């Protein structure tokens, strides 16, 4: 089908070094520009982010540091993309929460302003979530092929979750689970330990402010010390612990942080 357009529509996607809008950088940008007359224009670049690409990000998009070292920086291509987006509305998947903020940040670093407020924005993820609900009731219908009655009482929701979990294991048992690079990271088994590793591995605190790296060491998962060892930050920036303890963080996060700090003192 053909979209009814008054203005050109730029559908775009970014791959990045991570998910922190202020600290991470674009490493790939691709734009498809649909013109009202039916013409389709394309523009894409691999970008040198000027900062390291972490293995966790490479596992998602497949781009390594050696793949980008000889590529242009975003600043070098920024004016070309400003011109390409000019006069167009914009669309993408999860663009409102991530891609547009990241793109705006990169343009500002390059000394350019991307005036998204004057553009119409379409987020395909929002349409997906509006039309294909990601609720317990939707999962119940998908896995059990029947409607979920009496939802939103704790007892009925618990019963439904049990049935969904059993149906998931029955459907997927023996199937491999792979990451973005098609590397096997596990297998669905009728085994609690295996399922737990697939769904909650790498977790330190429930809020996700800390995580485990590949060596099983606690690292910060946000802010200026993102991806740094928690124990190293205690030494480099001792006031950071007090800042978190006095800040608006969950008690569970503070408890875990204190446990790590006491453990580091004992070493």
Secondary structure, DSSP 4 states (H G I P E B T S, - for coil): -----SS-EEEEEEEES-S-TTT--EEEEEEEEE-TTS-EEEEEEE-B-SSPPPHHHHHHH---HHHHTTSPBHHHHHHHHHHHHTT-EEEESSIIIIIHHHHHHHHHHTT----GGGS-EEEHHHHHHHHS--SHHHHHHHHHSS---STTSHHHHHHHHHHHHHHHHHHHTT-EEE-TTS-EEEE--S-HHHHHHHHHTTBSSTT-SEEE-TTS-EEE-SSTTTTSBHHHHHHH-THHHHHHHHSS--HHHHHHHHHHHHHHHH-
